[in-house]
Every structure is written in C-alpha cells, then in structure tokens.
C-alpha cells in the first residue's frame, strides 16, 4: 500500500493523536523540510475553531504534496524521539500498514454470513474507519484518566485551584465589531489595538485565539451556539471577548440589532456544554451599558474627635503587641500624614460598589465606557496589562486578584472629566491562576 493511502486510512487516529500538541508536529514537519516557509506561516496563522482543525489542515497539505511527502511524514512519526515521547499513542499504531489498532480487527469478507445484508456490504475502508473511531474514543478516555491521575499527584489541592494541564489551555474567542452598517452607531476606531493586545496575551497564556470580525447580531448568536456545541474534553478553560457598542444588558451586532448578555453566556451552561462543566469560563465585554456617566466623589475626612479616637484605638493595639516599638514607629509615620491631604490625593477616586458574579462588563450598568481611537479601550488595555503582570510575577495571583487590580487602576483615571469603573461578576468556585506557557 502507498504511503499516501496509509495516511488517508489512518487520518482520523493520526489527527486525534497529534492534536495533543499541534505546534510541535507543525514545527517538526517544517524543520524536516516537508513544508516550505510560506506553507508553515500559512498553517500557523489560519483560523480554526478547534485544535484538530489545524492538524487536519497540516495532514491534508502533506497528502496534497504527494507520495514522497507522505512517506517522509510517516517515517518522521516513527523515528523522531521527541515526537515518540510527546505522542506515545503512536506506538500502538501500524503506520506502515492499514491497521491502526493495537488489538486486531477482523475484517469480514463481503460473503460472510454475519456481515451486513445485501446492499450494505462493509468495505475494507469502512472497517478501517470504524477501527479508527474506536481507537479515537479509547485514546480520549485514556487521556482523561491520565489527567485525573496527574491532578491527584499535583501540589495544589483539587478543591482550591482550577486545573490547567492541557496545551493549548483552551480557546480564546474574540468577537470584534468595528464597522457598523446603519446610521445609529459610529464605527469603533481603535478596537483593532484591543484585538492585538488580547491575541498577544492569551496566546502567551497558552490559549488558541480565534477572532471573528464584524458579525451581525444573528451571526454572533450562531457563532456562539456553534462554539458551545464543540467538544471541550481536552481543554481546561474558555475565554470569550466581545468588543462592540452596547446598551443596558446587551451588545450590538454590526446590523445595529441587540444581543443580550444572557445570550452570550447561555450556550456554555453545563446543560448545553457538558464538557465545559466544572471548568472556568471567562467573558470580557467591552461595550457601553447605557448613556450615563460616572462621576467621582471625595471621601469625607474624619473629624478631629474621630481622629483622636482612632489614634487612641491604634495606640491601644500597639501596647498589646510584642513588637510594640516597631509598630509604634510605623504608626507615627501614618499619624504624621494629614487626613485632609490624603482626601485631596484621592479626590478623583470613585466610591466603588463590589459585585461578585461571572466576569463580564467593562463599566457599570447604565454607563459609558471609554475607548481611545489610537491606543484602544481603557478597560481592555488595562486588563491585558494586569494579565501580563500577573503571568510574569512569582506570586500566584488568581483572576479575582487580577481583576481587582484592573478595577483599581481604571478607576484612578479621568476620561473626558468622567470616571469609569469595570463591573466584574463572579461565580467561580476555585482559584484560577493564569501563567505563561
């Protein structure tokens, strides 16, 4: 049998196995000159909804190049030590023959009495395909068992942290609406800067980034429903970013029709997306939530009598401390600072309200959000900055800590004489720590 036929018949199992680390096999194929530099760049940059889609494109490219390329590809899979170590499932395949299962599959002849009735005879190709599907299912189950075993052996308690073991970690889907078709909404200049920032940071965090530009309301619903129906078994998390215009509890498609925030998150519930159950799902919404503006408030300084009471209370605490002298020196420095000066310094801070649910909006309800036509939106740029800072830090700051920093930094600013305060909502039950991969 030709090498090309072997690749074709084993394609399902090959794709399933190599999807465990798509970039490794792409780099290996490139290093061995099976594809050109241009083909490598194209395969690396194509937009696919899942990891397997990228590997399918690579295998199809090699099959298209002919017998010589397929033969070199099969040889690479069987001889390269790094490939064999990364994809141990390859050892159970017979890539120099049609059989790909470690256990034999009996291919009945067309005249066997226990075969299908006349008119539905099973060909050798059908038998091979069925074997490939069984092998794929078995590999997924074995991988899931290995992941559970790895988690149990890990240092972090299962009950405290979300497990991030897969590569890639999952998908980061960005819906970027810039050009609007009607006369009601202006085009969103500067949004491409946000797209580039999100793509850069989430790629480094180990996510596969998929960007959809300029979707109508119905297109947004369709893409999200399609995304929710995929298999997330080999992924640890999902990130969805929506950059658009908005109103209270909704965003707009490019046709100026509304999509409610509930419609953005509904396709990913445990009932509709069971392979996402128990996994973190992050939704970042850069869109106005109304036509109002946030204003600042100056915190009221304590009155002299209140200040003296606070001083006495602090000194009482100090007297009871075994580190009295050290604490007293620190206290003296604090007391020397004028409360009025502190109030003036904080005069541009917004009085904030803490809300805890699922991560979502860039602004409070019924309020504007701000975007610079040259440098991007205030919220998305600060979000990416804090994600980078956390990823580079030796501390294990979780996403709640990161978003608290985003709130603080965004609220410090003043934009066209107004303020902005993001409104994250959380229903996470564990800590999510995002580090560079």
C-alpha positions in Angstrom: 0.0 0.0 0.0 1.3 3.5 -0.8 2.3 5.9 2.0 -0.5 8.3 0.8 -3.1 5.6 1.2 -1.8 4.7 4.7 -2.1 8.3 5.8 -5.6 8.6 4.3 -6.8 5.4 6.0 -5.2 6.3 9.4 -6.1 10.0 9.2 -8.7 10.0 12.0 -6.4 8.5 14.5 -3.3 10.5 13.4 -5.2 13.7 13.7 -6.6 12.8 17.1 -3.1 11.9 18.4 -1.2 14.9 17.0 -3.8 17.3 18.3 -2.3 16.8 21.8 0.4 19.4 20.7 -0.3 20.8 17.3 2.6 23.3 17.3 5.2 20.5 18.0 4.2 18.5 14.9 4.0 21.6 12.8 7.5 22.7 13.8 8.9 19.2 13.3 7.4 19.0 9.8 8.8 22.4 9.0 12.3 21.5 10.4 12.4 18.4 8.2 11.6 20.4 5.1 8.3 18.7 4.4 6.6 22.1 4.0 8.0 25.4 2.9 8.5 28.6 5.0 5.4 30.1 3.3 3.3 27.0 4.0 4.5 26.9 7.6 3.4 30.6 8.1 0.0 30.0 6.5 -0.7 26.8 8.6 0.4 28.6 11.7 -1.8 31.6 11.2 -5.0 30.0 9.8 -8.2 30.4 11.9 -9.7 27.2 13.0 -12.3 26.6 15.7 -10.5 23.7 17.3 -7.0 22.2 17.6 -7.9 19.2 15.4 -8.8 21.6 12.6 -5.2 22.8 12.5 -3.8 19.3 12.4 -6.3 18.3 9.7 -5.1 21.2 7.6 -1.5 20.0 8.0 -2.2 16.4 7.1 -4.3 17.5 4.1 -1.4 19.6 2.9 1.1 16.7 3.1 -1.3 14.4 1.3 -1.8 17.0 -1.4 2.0 17.2 -1.8 2.1 13.6 -2.8 3.6 10.2 -2.1 7.1 11.4 -1.3 5.9 13.8 1.4 3.5 11.2 2.9 6.4 8.7 3.1 8.7 11.2 4.8 5.9 12.2 7.2 5.2 8.5 8.3 8.9 8.0 8.7 9.1 11.1 10.9 6.3 9.9 13.1 8.0 6.6 13.7 11.7 7.7 14.2 11.8 11.1 15.8 12.4 10.7 19.5 10.7 13.9 20.7 7.6 13.0 18.7 7.5 9.5 20.1 7.8 10.9 23.6 5.1 13.5 23.1 2.7 11.2 21.3 3.1 7.8 23.0 -0.2 6.7 21.3 1.8 6.4 18.0 3.4 3.3 19.3 0.1 1.5 19.2 -0.4 2.3 15.5 0.8 0.4 12.5 1.7 3.3 10.2 3.3 1.1 7.6 0.0 -0.9 7.1 -3.7 -0.3 7.2 -4.3 -1.5 10.8 -4.1 1.3 13.4 -5.4 -0.5 16.5 -3.1 -2.4 19.0 -5.8 -5.1 19.1 -6.6 -6.9 15.8 -9.8 -6.1 14.0 -11.3 -8.8 11.9 -12.4 -7.5 8.5 -15.2 -9.8 7.3 -15.3 -10.7 3.6 -18.2 -9.5 1.6 -19.6 -13.1 1.5 -19.5 -13.7 5.3 -22.9 -14.8 6.7 -22.6 -12.4 9.7 -22.0 -9.4 7.5 -24.5 -6.7 6.6 -27.4 -7.6 4.4 -27.0 -7.2 0.6 -26.8 -3.6 -0.5 -25.0 -2.6 2.7 -21.7 -4.6 2.5 -18.8 -3.3 4.6 -15.7 -2.5 2.6 -12.2 -2.6 4.0 -12.2 1.2 4.1 -15.3 1.1 6.3 -13.8 -1.4 8.7 -10.6 0.8 8.9 -12.7 3.9 9.6 -14.7 2.2 12.3 -11.5 0.9 13.9 -10.1 4.5 13.8 -13.2 5.8 15.6 -13.0 3.2 18.3 -9.3 4.0 18.7 -10.0 7.7 19.0 -12.6 7.2 21.7 -10.3 4.9 23.6 -7.4 7.5 23.4 -9.7 10.2 24.8 -10.7 8.1 27.7 -7.1 7.2 28.5 -6.1 10.8 28.3 -8.9 11.8 30.7 -7.7 9.1 33.1 -4.1 10.4 32.9 -5.3 13.9 33.6 -7.2 12.8 36.7 -4.1 10.9 37.9 -1.9 13.9 37.3 -4.2 16.2 39.2 -4.2 13.8 42.2 -0.4 13.8 42.2 -0.1 17.6 41.9 0.9 20.0 44.7 -2.2 22.2 44.6 -5.4 20.8 46.2 -8.1 19.9 43.8 -10.6 21.8 45.8 -8.7 25.1 45.7 -7.5 25.6 42.1 -8.7 25.0 38.6 -6.5 22.5 36.8 -4.6 23.9 33.8 -2.8 20.9 32.3 -3.7 20.9 28.6 -1.7 22.5 25.8 -3.3 24.6 24.5 -5.3 25.6 27.6 -8.4 26.2 25.5 -10.0 28.7 23.2 -10.0 32.5 23.4 -12.7 33.7 21.0 -12.7 37.4 20.2 -15.8 39.0 18.5 -14.7 42.3 17.3 -17.3 44.6 15.8 -15.7 47.7 14.3 -17.7 48.7 11.2 -21.5 49.2 11.6 -23.9 49.1 8.8 -26.5 51.7 9.9 -26.5 55.3 10.8 -27.3 55.0 14.5 -23.8 53.7 15.7 -20.4 55.0 14.8 -17.5 52.8 13.7 -15.3 51.8 16.6 -11.9 53.1 15.7 -9.1 51.8 17.8 -10.7 48.4 18.5 -8.0 46.6 16.5 -5.5 47.7 19.1 -7.5 45.8 21.6 -7.7 42.7 19.4 -3.9 42.7 19.0 -3.4 43.1 22.8 -5.9 40.3 23.6 -4.4 38.0 21.0 -0.9 38.5 22.2 -1.5 38.0 25.9 -3.9 35.0 25.6 -1.6 33.3 23.1 1.2 33.6 25.6 -1.1 32.2 28.3 -1.5 29.1 26.2 -4.8 29.7 24.5 -5.7 29.3 20.8 -7.0 32.6 19.8 -9.9 32.8 17.2 -11.0 36.3 16.0 -14.4 37.0 14.4 -14.6 40.5 12.8 -17.8 42.4 12.2 -20.6 40.0 13.0 -24.3 40.8 12.8 -26.5 40.0 15.8 -27.6 36.7 14.3 -24.1 35.8 13.3 -23.0 36.4 16.9 -25.7 34.1 18.2 -24.8 31.5 15.5 -21.1 31.5 16.2 -21.6 31.3 20.0 -24.0 28.4 19.7 -21.6 26.6 17.4 -18.8 27.2 19.8 -20.9 25.9 22.7 -21.6 22.7 20.9 -18.0 21.7 20.4 -16.1 19.1 22.4 -14.1 20.8 25.3 -12.8 17.5 26.8 -9.2 18.2 26.0 -9.4 21.9 27.1 -9.2 23.5 30.6 -10.9 26.8 30.1 -12.8 29.1 27.7 -12.4 32.8 27.2 -14.9 34.9 25.2 -14.2 38.6 24.5 -16.9 40.8 22.9 -15.8 44.2 21.6 -18.8 46.3 20.4 -21.3 49.0 21.1 -23.8 48.3 23.8 -26.8 49.3 25.9 -28.0 48.0 29.3 -27.5 44.2 29.5 -26.9 43.9 25.7 -24.4 44.4 22.9 -24.9 45.3 19.3 -24.2 43.4 16.1 -22.9 45.3 13.1 -26.5 45.5 11.8 -27.3 47.5 15.0 -29.5 44.8 16.4 -29.2 43.8 20.1 -27.8 40.6 21.6 -28.5 40.2 25.3 -25.6 39.4 27.6 -27.5 36.3 28.7 -27.5 35.1 25.0 -23.7 35.4 25.1 -23.3 33.1 28.1 -26.2 30.7 27.7 -24.6 28.3 25.2 -21.9 27.5 27.7 -24.0 26.2 30.6 -23.4 22.8 31.9 -26.6 21.5 30.3 -25.7 22.8 26.8 -21.9 22.3 27.0 -21.4 19.3 29.3 -17.7 19.0 28.5 -17.2 22.6 30.0 -18.9 21.6 33.3 -16.6 22.5 36.2 -14.2 24.5 34.0 -13.7 28.2 34.2 -15.4 30.3 31.6 -14.4 34.0 31.3 -16.4 36.6 29.5 -14.9 40.0 28.9 -17.4 42.6 27.5 -16.0 45.9 26.1 -19.2 47.8 25.4 -21.2 50.7 26.9 -24.1 49.7 29.2 -26.0 52.9 28.9 -25.7 56.6 28.2 -24.9 57.8 31.7 -21.5 58.9 33.0 -19.8 58.0 36.2 -18.6 60.9 38.4 -16.1 60.9 41.3 -16.7 61.6 45.0 -14.3 62.9 47.6 -14.1 60.6 50.7 -15.1 62.6 53.8 -12.2 63.1 56.1 -12.6 62.2 59.8 -13.5 65.0 62.3 -10.8 65.9 64.9 -12.7 64.0 67.7 -13.0 60.9 65.4 -9.3 61.2 64.5 -8.3 61.3 68.2 -10.5 58.2 68.9 -8.8 56.4 66.0 -5.4 57.4 67.3 -6.2 56.1 70.8 -7.5 52.8 69.5 -4.4 52.2 67.4 -2.1 53.0 70.3 -4.0 50.5 72.5 -3.4 47.9 69.8 0.3 48.8 69.7 0.6 48.5 73.5 -0.7 44.9 73.3 1.7 43.9 70.6 5.0 42.1 71.3 6.5 44.2 68.5 5.4 47.4 70.2 8.4 49.6 69.3 8.4 48.5 65.6 4.7 49.1 65.2 4.8 52.4 67.1 7.4 53.8 64.7 5.2 52.8 61.7 2.2 54.2 63.4 4.0 57.5 64.0 4.6 57.8 60.3 1.0 57.1 59.5 -0.3 59.6 62.1 2.0 62.4 60.7 0.1 62.3 57.4 -2.7 64.7 57.2 -6.1 63.1 56.6 -7.1 66.2 54.5 -4.1 65.8 52.3 -5.0 62.1 51.9 -8.5 63.1 51.0 -7.3 65.5 48.3 -5.0 62.9 46.9 -7.9 60.6 46.5 -10.3 63.2 45.2 -10.6 61.6 41.8 -11.4 58.1 43.1 -14.9 56.8 42.6 -16.8 55.4 45.5 -17.0 51.8 44.4 -19.5 49.0 44.8 -18.4 45.4 44.9 -20.3 42.9 42.9 -19.4 39.2 42.7 -20.7 37.0 39.9 -19.3 36.0 36.5 -16.6 38.1 34.9 -18.2 40.5 32.5 -18.6 44.2 31.8 -16.1 47.0 31.3 -18.4 49.5 33.0 -21.2 49.8 35.5 -24.8 49.4 34.4 -26.3 52.4 32.5 -22.9 54.0 32.0 -20.5 54.7 29.2 -17.1 53.0 28.7 -14.2 54.8 27.1 -12.0 53.9 24.1 -9.1 55.8 22.6 -9.1 55.7 18.8 -5.3 55.3 18.8 -4.4 53.2 21.8 -7.6 51.1 22.3 -10.1 50.9 25.1 -9.2 51.8 28.7 -10.6 48.6 30.1 -9.1 46.0 27.7 -5.7 47.6 27.7 -5.6 47.6 31.5 -6.9 44.1 31.6 -4.1 42.9 29.3 -1.5 44.8 31.3 -2.6 43.2 34.5 -2.7 39.7 33.0 0.8 40.2 31.8 2.0 41.5 35.2 0.4 38.5 36.9 1.8 36.0 34.4 5.3 37.3 34.9 5.1 37.5 38.7 6.4 34.8 41.0 3.2 35.2 43.0 0.2 33.0 42.3 -2.3 35.8 41.8 -5.7 34.4 40.8 -8.1 36.0 38.3 -10.0 37.7 41.1 -6.8 39.5 42.3 -6.0 40.5 38.7 -9.5 42.0 38.1 -9.4 43.8 41.4 -6.2 45.5 40.2 -7.9 46.3 36.9 -10.7 48.0 38.8 -8.3 50.0 40.9 -6.2 51.2 38.0 -9.1 52.0 35.7 -11.0 53.9 38.5 -8.0 56.1 39.2 -8.2 57.7 35.7 -10.3 60.6 34.5 -11.7 60.4 31.0 -13.3 63.5 29.4 -13.8 64.7 33.0 -15.6 61.5 33.9 -14.7 58.2 35.6 -15.0 54.6 34.7 -15.4 51.5 36.9 -15.5 48.0 35.4 -18.1 45.6 36.9 -16.8 42.1 37.2 -19.3 39.4 38.4 -18.1 36.0 39.7 -19.5 32.6 40.2 -16.1 30.9 40.2 -15.8 28.3 42.9 -12.0 27.9 42.8 -8.9 30.0 42.2 -7.9 30.5 38.5 -4.2 31.3 38.1 -3.1 32.1 34.5 0.7 31.9 33.8 2.6 31.9 30.5 3.0 28.5 28.8 
